[in-house]
C-alpha cells in the first residue's frame, strides 16, 4: 500500500515538473531577428547562431548513426521492437541530416549578407 502511494506521489511530482518545464528552445525570436538584421554584426551573429545549431544537429546525427549501427550489429537481440528502433533511427538520421544541411545553408547565406553589408 505504501509503495502505491509513493509511486503515485512520484508520478504526480514528475508530471508537475514536466508541465513547468520551459519548452522555448530558441531564446530569441528568429523571425524577428532575421527580418531586422541589417548590419554586418547582425548577419554575423545570425550566421554564428545557425552554425551552432548545425553543430548540435550534427552531434545528434552522429549519435543516431551509432545507435543504428548498434541495432544492425545486434539485430537478433531486439526482436520486433528492433524493427521499430531501426526505422526510428533511420528517420532521425534523415531528419538531423537535413536540419544540419539547412542550418549550414542559412549560416552561409548570412555570411554572404554580412560581407555585402556596410
Secondary structure, 3 states (H helix, E strand, C coil): CHHHHHHHHHHHHHHHHHHHCCCCCCCCCHHHHHHHCCCHHHHHHHHHHHHHHHHHHHHHHHHHHHHHHHHHHCHHHHHHHHHHHHHHHHHHHHHHHHHHHHHHHHHHHHHHHHHHCC
